[in-house]
Amino acid sequence: MTADQRRNLRVFQDYVQKILDPTYILPYMAPWLGDDQMQYIRVQKDSKGPMEAASLFLQYLLELQEEGWFRGFLDALFQAGYSGLHEAIETWDFQKIEKLEEHRALLRRLQPEFKDRISPLDILPDMSECLIRQECEEIQQICSNKGMMAGAEKMAECLIRSDKENWPKLLKLALEKEENTFSQLWCAEEGLKDVEDDRMEASSIEIFIQEDPDYLTFSQNSCPHSDVAHTSLISPLKPRNYQLELALPAKKGKNTIICAPTGCGKTFVSLLICEHHLKKFPAGQKGKVAFFANQVPVYLQQKSVFSMYFERLGYKVAGISGATTESVPVQQTIENNDIIILTPQILVNSLKQGSIPSVSVFTLMIFDECHNTNKHHPYNMIMFNYLDQKLGGPLGPLPQVLGLTASVGVGDAKTIEEAMSYICRLCAALDASVIATIRENMEELEEIVYKPQKLFRKVESRTTDKFKVIISQLMKETEFLAKNVSEELGHLFEIQNREIGTQKYEQWIVGVHKECKVFQMADKEEESRICKALFLYTSHLRRYNDALIISEHAQMKDALNYLKDFFNNVRSAGFDEIEQDLTRRFEEKVQELESISLDPSNENPKLKDLYLILQEEYHVNPESKTILFVKTRALVDALKNWIEENSALSFLKPGILTGRGRTGMTLPTQKCVLDAFRANSNNNILIVTSVADEGIDIAQCNLIILYEYVGNVIKMIQTRGRGRARGSKCFLLTSSAAVIEKEQMNLYKEKMMDESISRLQAWDEARFEREIQKIQIDEKSIRDRQQKLKPAPVKENKKLLCGKCKALVCYTADVRVIEDCHYTVVGNAFKEHFVSKPHPKPKSYGSFEKKAKIFCARQDCNHDWGIYAKYNTLEIPIIKIQSFVVEDVTTRAQTWYSKWTDFNYKWTPFAPTEMSQ
């Protein structure tokens, strides 16, 4: 070892101490360290932690005089898996490790939330490449012996010490894959910056309603009679009279919205219309149908149904999803098939990129759940293309349009006139000249689709709630402690109107977390201490809030058990001073809380009423099938426990159905639950969250119970539509007069919707078309004005500087746009400014194949600029604008853009000849 190497190791020893757990490399250092020294290092780790152990290890190392130990140390690092540290010491360049410090600080700050929300075994397979093998084994062992919270804390400690430059990004991808809510706090690329962008993104999210998929009334393939259904699909089906009535306007070629109840077979009606449409074309001409489904499960179901029905007739059916577009271009799939089932965003993207010139490639477009055709929904984006073509002059024949829905809705309408206006706007959006409903064959419909009787049960809440009083006091104490952590952030705890035991309180906690995430101080250690403390306090407040919600709607003992499990996990993990103090405060109240929760006088009145409903309905009909709707997953578990523990309800065999988040169900598990509910008479009650009224096909049942569960008029119609058996009932059980009032308002709005549709159907066709066209012209005028308000694209040449080192990279005149959304740089000069490394996850998407990552070539920078990709036959760089700063050539003013669409520049389209030259 040279003197320079020894000196450098002393200079950079802080980096080594932060990363290295020396016990992992001791077996490789046996030729240079004695047994006593290695034992002392292990003891130091056990008593004071890996950083102190690394300090002692380096002390021993630097005292060595034998030849070869430095190379042996490097080899040991490499063999143990410390590839990043090995590279840094070999080159004496610690910049990559230094760049990780921001992410380490963020994870330290978020550590309380990390161990509270992360299930380490779920993400470990995706994170293993940035951890040492022994670390992975230790995480698994801790999870097994001490629980998930302790395992998550160990994983956080390992990641904070990781020397792999990609661990922040891998963590982000793993969290997104598992749909983990912690991903909302974790910004792997931007660290603590761009919170304003985060807020803007969150506030602009829109919720789109998902109607019952309303599969064929004969297509319950999982039911015992599914063989009959399958045979029916292969052979021609005889439609019912009401189905023929619904299909008639569309068969005449009119743009139609079909509004008919859940369970009446709207999908079958669309098959009839589709078949009639394809057969009407003379020899030498062909029709082409697009069927749009909002959600992937519905897309898969409809693809199966259409394939089964039409392939026997000799038509080609294909589906287009995100997965298929990677291997087969959208335009090729459309050209080669007669019927295309797809999610709407696929067509929106293709129209925008120009790969599909216009909607004129289709002769019929079918919109499932067409009530979503508003605002920025993809359905509306498709229809904007259609309407611009209709109102802007002939550019080819327009397709026929068919919309399917159980409820067109009325929006915020208060009167019949306002409701009629709302429905007209939906018709204008879909260019519909007819709203088809069942009028002449209502008796037949009522024989097939049974409208459940709607009943309201208002129950009283507990007259006294000692459980809530105690938990409220614990929360006040915790808030007081949190407020005193920091003067700068103390104001967050002075906000009024955050009632405990509500969703609003949860939202307040999320707001505090956002503030902590971007809080900065000159003293970074103090900053980290403050933020970690606030995350700990608010994590405990969140659990108390959850417990109050459980207690309000279920049993107190379920709420108490929920808190006990949480504090047991806390105790098994790091258990620092704050956690010890909070745990002590809780444990002082446990005995009193247990006494209260076991007192029969504190039984929840809602559960008494739920018990009476179930007893009465199953006494009258022991073969009843029930769906019990609740608001949260925690309540699903609590009510399942209550049923199973209640001997008087032993005749019930509850199943549960929840969404597909981290703690929810996978798609196959959901399918198994539904199959069991359909086929097995023992599975006679299903406790579900909102997932069951949003796109999952559920068998007939005769009892629906809405347990403190209410939505808008469309959701009400969908949920009630689950009770399809004759004589079915739908109960709303609540302690809130406001909830009943809202549901009664929904019933009123449903009647208002029906009356509004009837009045519109009474208009003569010419009047209706005039009204629709007037709305369309007005809406287009607004869109055109908004388009004109956009400033003209900038033409002046500007500089692109590296966002990190500010070196000149290229000029905007060198940039070319590909397919309207990808950007490359032409000319050999640009190639001198970047270096490339093999892409960690090479992948094809559309016309592109990822080959490598590209970085700033300056050794002191190495900023990530984008990718190197194969595009058709060319290999070209694809850059991301957020990696650069745009500088005005004249004024030298600099601007940073988060996405290309924000940079209003007149880009030159890409020409392959420029690259080949």
Residue pairs with C-beta under 8 A, 6 or more apart in sequence:
1 67
1 69
1 70
5 70
6 62
8 92
9 16
9 58
9 61
9 62
9 70
9 89
10 62
12 88
12 89
12 92
12 94
13 55
13 58
15 85
15 88
15 94
15 97
15 98
16 54
16 58
16 85
16 89
17 51
17 54
17 55
17 58
18 51
18 161
19 54
19 82
19 84
19 85
19 97
19 161
19 162
19 163
20 50
20 54
20 57
20 77
20 82
20 85
20 161
21 45
21 50
21 53
21 54
21 132
21 135
21 161
22 41
22 45
22 50
22 53
22 54
22 56
22 57
23 41
23 42
23 45
23 50
23 53
24 80
24 81
24 82
24 132
24 134
25 73
25 76
25 77
25 79
25 80
25 82
26 33
26 38
26 41
26 42
28 72
28 75
28 76
28 79
28 80
29 38
29 72
29 73
29 76
30 38
31 72
32 61
32 64
32 66
32 68
32 69
32 72
33 60
37 60
40 56
41 53
41 56
41 57
41 60
42 53
44 52
44 53
44 56
45 52
45 53
50 161
61 69
61 73
74 86
74 89
74 90
77 83
77 85
77 86
77 89
78 86
80 132
81 132
81 133
82 132
82 163
83 163
83 164
84 96
84 97
84 162
84 163
84 164
84 165
85 97
85 163
87 93
87 96
88 94
88 96
88 97
88 163
93 859
95 860
95 862
96 165
96 862
97 163
97 165
99 165
100 162
100 163
100 165
100 167
100 168
102 191
102 192
103 167
103 168
103 188
103 191
104 160
105 192
105 524
105 528
106 186
106 187
106 191
106 192
106 517
107 114
107 156
107 159
107 160
108 160
108 528
108 532
109 516
109 517
109 528
109 531
109 532
109 535
110 182
110 185
110 186
110 517
110 535
111 153
111 156
111 532
111 535
112 532
112 535
112 536
112 539
113 182
113 185
113 513
113 535
113 539
114 152
114 153
114 155
114 156
114 182
115 149
115 150
115 152
115 153
115 156
115 573
115 574
116 149
116 152
116 539
116 542
117 180
117 181
117 182
117 662
118 148
118 152
118 155
118 156
118 180
118 182
119 148
119 152
119 178
119 180
119 662
119 663
120 139
120 143
120 148
120 151
120 152
120 154
120 155
121 140
121 143
121 148
121 151
122 178
122 180
122 662
123 171
123 174
123 175
123 177
123 178
123 180
124 136
124 139
124 140
124 155
126 170
126 173
126 174
126 177
127 155
127 159
127 167
127 170
127 171
127 174
128 136
129 164
129 170
130 159
130 162
130 164
130 166
130 167
130 170
131 139
131 155
131 158
131 159
131 162
132 158
135 154
135 158
138 154
139 151
139 154
139 155
139 158
140 151
142 150
142 151
142 154
143 150
143 151
146 572
146 573
147 568
147 569
147 572
147 573
148 569
149 569
149 570
149 572
149 573
150 569
150 572
150 573
152 573
153 573
153 574
159 167
159 171
164 170
166 840
168 188
168 189
169 188
169 189
171 186
171 188
172 183
172 186
172 187
172 188
172 189
175 182
175 183
175 186
176 183
178 662
179 660
179 661
179 662
180 661
180 662
181 661
181 662
185 513
185 517
187 193
187 194
187 198
192 517
192 518
192 520
193 518
194 898
195 514
195 517
195 518
197 898
198 514
199 514
206 375
206 376
206 377
208 294
208 372
208 377
209 369
209 371
209 372
209 694
209 712
209 714
209 715
210 294
210 295
210 298
210 369
210 694
210 695
211 262
211 368
211 369
211 371
211 405
211 406
211 407
211 695
211 714
211 718
212 262
212 263
212 406
212 693
212 695
212 697
212 718
212 721
212 722
213 267
213 297
213 298
213 301
213 302
213 368
213 695
213 696
213 697
214 262
214 263
214 264
214 265
214 266
214 267
214 404
214 406
215 267
215 301
215 305
215 697
216 229
216 233
216 265
216 267
216 268
216 271
216 305
217 263
217 264
217 265
217 268
217 448
218 228
218 229
218 232
218 233
218 237
218 265
218 268
219 229
219 233
219 267
219 305
220 226
220 229
220 678
220 697
220 699
221 229
221 230
222 671
222 674
222 675
222 678
222 679
223 229
223 678
223 679
223 699
224 679
230 308
233 305
233 308
233 309
234 308
234 312
237 268
239 247
239 268
239 269
239 272
240 265
240 441
240 444
240 448
241 440
241 441
241 444
242 260
242 264
242 438
242 441
242 442
242 444
242 445
242 448
243 264
243 265
243 268
243 269
243 272
244 272
245 436
245 438
245 439
245 440
245 441
246 258
246 260
246 266
246 269
246 436
246 437
246 438
247 269
247 272
247 273
247 276
247 436
248 436
249 256
249 434
249 436
250 256
250 258
250 273
250 400
250 402
250 434
250 436
251 272
251 273
251 276
253 400
254 400
254 433
254 434
255 400
255 401
255 402
255 430
255 431
255 432
255 433
255 434
256 401
256 402
256 403
256 432
256 433
256 434
256 435
256 436
257 370
257 403
257 404
257 405
257 408
257 426
257 427
257 430
257 432
257 434
257 435
257 436
258 266
258 269
258 270
258 402
258 403
258 404
258 405
258 436
258 437
259 405
259 406
259 407
259 408
259 435
259 436
259 437
259 757
260 266
260 269
260 406
260 436
260 437
260 438
261 406
261 445
261 449
261 451
261 717
261 721
262 406
262 449
262 717
262 718
262 721
262 722
262 724
263 448
263 449
263 721
263 724
264 438
264 445
264 448
264 449
266 404
266 406
267 302
267 305
267 404
269 404
270 291
270 366
270 402
270 404
271 305
271 306
271 309
271 310
273 364
273 366
273 402
274 289
274 291
274 306
274 310
274 339
274 364
274 366
275 309
275 310
275 313
277 287
277 289
277 363
277 364
277 400
278 286
278 287
278 289
278 315
278 338
278 339
280 287
281 287
281 363
286 338
287 338
287 363
287 364
288 334
288 337
288 338
288 339
288 340
288 361
288 362
288 363
288 364
289 338
289 339
289 340
289 362
289 363
289 364
289 365
289 366
290 340
290 342
290 347
290 362
290 364
290 365
290 366
290 399
291 302
291 306
291 339
291 340
291 341
291 342
291 366
291 368
292 342
292 343
292 344
292 347
292 365
292 366
292 367
292 368
292 379
292 382
293 299
293 301
293 302
293 341
293 342
293 343
293 368
294 343
294 344
294 368
294 369
294 372
294 695
295 343
295 694
295 695
296 321
296 343
297 667
297 695
297 696
298 368
298 695
299 319
299 321
299 341
299 342
299 343
300 319
301 697
302 341
302 368
303 317
303 319
303 341
306 317
306 339
306 341
307 317
310 317
310 338
310 339
311 317
315 338
315 339
316 336
316 337
316 338
316 339
317 337
317 338
317 339
317 340
317 341
318 333
318 336
318 337
318 339
318 340
318 341
319 340
319 341
319 342
320 330
320 333
320 334
320 340
320 341
320 342
320 343
320 346
321 342
321 343
321 346
322 343
322 346
324 333
325 346
325 845
325 846
326 843
326 844
326 845
326 846
327 844
329 355
329 846
329 847
330 346
330 347
330 350
330 355
330 356
331 350
331 355
331 356
333 340
334 340
334 356
334 361
343 378
344 367
344 377
344 378
344 379
344 381
344 382
345 378
347 356
347 359
347 378
347 382
348 378
348 381
348 382
350 356
351 358
351 359
351 381
351 382
351 385
352 820
352 821
353 819
353 820
353 821
354 819
354 820
355 819
358 385
358 389
358 395
358 396
359 365
359 382
359 385
359 386
359 389
359 398
359 399
360 389
360 395
360 396
360 397
360 398
360 399
362 399
363 397
363 399
363 400
364 399
364 400
364 401
364 402
365 382
365 386
365 399
365 400
365 401
365 402
366 402
366 403
366 404
367 373
367 379
367 401
367 402
367 403
367 404
367 430
368 404
369 404
369 405
370 379
370 403
370 404
370 405
370 426
370 430
371 405
371 407
371 408
371 409
371 426
371 714
372 379
373 379
373 380
373 383
373 403
373 426
373 429
373 430
374 380
374 425
374 426
374 429
379 429
380 429
383 401
383 429
383 430
383 431
384 783
386 398
386 399
386 401
386 431
387 431
387 776
387 779
387 780
388 780
389 395
389 396
389 398
390 398
390 431
390 776
391 776
391 777
391 780
398 431
401 430
401 431
401 432
403 430
403 432
406 714
406 717
406 718
406 721
407 713
407 714
407 717
407 718
407 750
407 753
408 423
408 426
408 435
408 753
408 757
409 422
409 426
409 712
409 713
409 714
409 753
410 418
410 419
410 422
410 423
410 713
410 749
410 752
410 753
410 756
411 418
411 419
411 422
412 418
413 419
413 421
413 422
413 749
413 752
415 752
416 752
416 755
416 756
416 759
419 749
419 752
419 753
419 755
419 756
420 756
420 759
420 760
422 756
423 435
423 753
423 756
423 757
423 760
424 760
424 771
424 772
424 775
425 775
426 432
427 433
427 435
427 768
427 772
428 772
428 773
428 775
428 776
428 779
429 779
431 772
431 776
432 772
433 765
433 768
433 769
433 772
435 757
435 760
435 761
437 757
437 761
438 445
439 761
449 724
450 723
450 724
450 725
450 726
450 727
450 728
451 720
452 702
452 704
452 720
452 723
452 728
452 729
452 730
453 728
453 729
453 730
454 720
454 730
454 732
454 747
455 729
455 730
455 731
455 732
456 731
456 732
456 734
456 740
456 743
456 744
457 609
457 613
457 731
457 732
457 733
457 734
458 734
458 735
458 737
458 740
459 605
459 606
459 608
459 609
459 733
459 734
459 735
460 605
460 735
461 552
461 605
461 735
462 602
462 604
462 605
465 551
465 602
466 596
466 602
467 551
467 556
467 559
467 560
467 593
467 596
467 597
467 602
468 501
468 548
468 551
468 552
470 589
470 592
470 593
470 596
471 500
471 544
471 547
471 548
471 551
471 593
472 500
472 548
474 544
474 585
474 586
474 589
475 500
475 541
475 544
475 545
477 585
478 537
478 540
478 541
478 544
478 582
478 585
479 493
479 537
479 541
480 493
481 537
481 578
481 581
482 493
482 533
482 534
482 537
482 538
482 541
483 490
483 492
483 493
483 494
484 490
485 530
485 533
485 534
485 537
486 519
486 530
486 534
488 519
488 521
489 515
489 516
489 519
489 530
489 534
492 511
492 512
492 515
495 508
497 504
498 504
498 505
498 508
499 505
500 544
500 545
500 548
501 545
501 548
501 549
501 551
501 552
502 545
502 549
505 541
505 545
506 542
506 545
509 538
509 541
509 542
509 545
512 534
512 538
513 535
513 538
516 530
516 531
516 534
516 535
517 531
519 527
519 530
519 531
520 527
521 527
521 530
533 578
536 576
536 578
536 579
536 582
537 578
537 582
540 582
543 562
543 563
543 566
544 563
546 562
546 634
547 559
547 560
547 562
547 563
548 559
549 632
549 634
549 635
550 558
550 559
550 562
550 634
550 635
550 638
551 558
551 559
551 604
553 604
553 606
553 630
553 631
553 635
553 638
553 707
553 708
554 604
554 607
554 635
554 638
554 639
554 642
555 597
555 603
555 604
555 607
555 638
555 641
555 642
556 593
556 596
556 597
556 602
556 604
557 594
557 597
557 598
558 637
558 638
558 641
558 642
559 597
559 638
560 590
560 593
560 594
560 597
562 634
563 586
564 590
567 583
567 586
567 587
570 579
570 582
570 583
571 579
571 583
575 583
596 602
605 735
606 707
606 708
606 733
606 734
606 735
607 642
609 733
610 705
610 707
610 733
611 646
611 648
611 649
613 705
613 731
613 733
614 626
614 649
614 652
614 685
615 648
615 649
617 624
617 626
617 703
617 729
618 624
618 651
618 652
618 684
621 702
622 651
623 681
623 684
624 684
624 701
624 702
624 703
625 677
625 684
625 685
625 699
625 700
625 701
625 702
625 703
625 725
626 684
626 685
626 686
626 701
626 702
626 703
626 704
626 705
627 685
627 686
627 688
627 692
627 698
627 701
627 703
627 704
627 705
627 722
627 723
628 639
628 685
628 686
628 687
628 688
628 705
628 707
629 688
629 689
629 690
629 692
629 693
629 704
629 705
629 706
629 707
629 709
629 719
630 636
630 639
630 687
630 688
630 689
630 707
630 708
630 709
631 689
631 690
631 707
631 708
631 709
632 689
633 658
633 659
633 663
633 664
633 689
635 707
636 656
636 658
636 687
636 688
636 689
637 656
639 654
639 687
639 707
640 654
640 656
640 687
643 649
643 652
643 654
643 685
644 654
651 684
652 684
652 685
653 682
653 683
653 684
653 685
654 685
654 686
654 687
655 673
655 676
655 677
655 683
655 685
655 686
655 687
656 673
656 686
656 687
656 688
657 665
657 670
657 673
657 674
657 686
657 687
657 688
657 689
657 691
657 692
657 696
658 664
658 665
658 688
658 689
658 691
659 665
659 689
659 690
659 691
660 666
660 667
660 670
660 691
665 673
670 691
670 696
673 686
674 696
674 697
674 698
674 699
676 683
677 683
677 686
677 698
677 699
678 699
686 692
686 698
686 701
690 709
690 711
690 715
692 698
692 722
693 711
693 715
693 718
693 719
693 722
694 718
698 722
700 724
700 725
701 722
701 723
701 724
701 725
701 728
702 723
702 725
702 726
702 727
702 728
702 729
703 723
703 728
703 729
703 731
704 719
704 720
704 722
704 723
704 728
704 729
704 730
704 731
705 730
705 731
705 733
706 719
706 730
706 731
706 732
706 733
706 734
706 743
707 733
707 734
708 733
708 734
708 735
708 736
708 739
709 719
709 732
710 716
710 732
710 734
710 739
710 742
710 743
710 746
711 719
711 746
712 746
713 746
713 749
713 750
713 753
716 743
716 746
716 747
716 750
717 750
719 730
720 730
723 729
723 730
732 739
732 740
732 743
734 740
760 768
763 771
790 904
791 904
793 904
793 905
793 906
793 907
794 904
794 905
794 906
795 905
795 906
796 888
796 889
796 890
797 811
797 812
797 813
797 889
798 811
798 812
798 886
798 887
798 888
798 889
798 905
799 808
799 809
799 810
799 811
799 812
799 886
799 887
799 888
799 889
800 808
800 809
800 810
800 811
800 812
800 815
800 884
800 885
800 886
800 887
801 807
801 808
801 809
801 884
801 885
801 886
801 887
801 894
802 809
802 856
802 858
802 861
802 863
802 865
802 883
802 884
802 885
803 863
803 882
803 883
803 884
803 885
803 896
804 856
804 861
804 863
805 856
805 858
805 860
805 861
805 863
806 885
807 833
807 856
807 858
807 861
809 825
809 830
809 833
809 856
809 865
809 884
810 825
810 827
810 829
810 830
810 833
812 886
812 905
812 907
813 908
814 825
814 826
814 827
814 829
814 830
815 823
815 824
815 825
815 879
815 907
815 908
816 823
816 824
816 825
816 826
816 907
816 908
816 909
816 910
816 911
816 914
817 823
817 907
817 908
817 909
817 910
818 824
818 871
818 878
818 909
818 910
819 846
819 847
821 900
822 848
822 878
823 878
823 879
823 881
823 900
823 907
824 871
824 876
824 877
824 878
824 879
824 910
825 877
825 879
826 914
826 915
830 877
831 877
832 857
833 856
833 857
834 854
834 855
834 856
834 857
834 865
834 877
835 854
835 855
835 856
835 857
835 862
836 852
836 853
836 854
836 855
836 868
837 852
837 853
837 855
838 851
838 852
838 853
839 850
839 851
839 852
839 853
839 867
839 868
840 853
841 850
842 849
842 850
842 851
843 849
843 850
844 850
847 871
847 872
848 869
848 870
848 871
848 878
849 869
849 870
849 871
850 867
850 869
851 867
851 868
851 869
851 870
851 875
852 867
852 868
853 864
853 866
853 867
853 868
854 864
854 865
854 866
854 867
854 868
854 877
854 879
855 861
855 862
855 863
855 864
855 865
856 862
856 863
856 865
863 883
864 883
865 877
865 879
865 880
865 883
865 884
866 877
866 878
866 879
866 880
866 883
867 877
867 878
868 875
868 876
868 877
868 878
869 875
869 876
869 877
869 878
872 912
874 912
874 915
874 916
876 915
881 897
881 898
881 899
881 900
881 902
881 903
882 896
882 897
882 898
882 899
885 894
885 895
885 896
886 894
886 895
886 896
886 897
886 903
887 893
887 894
887 895
888 894
888 895
897 903
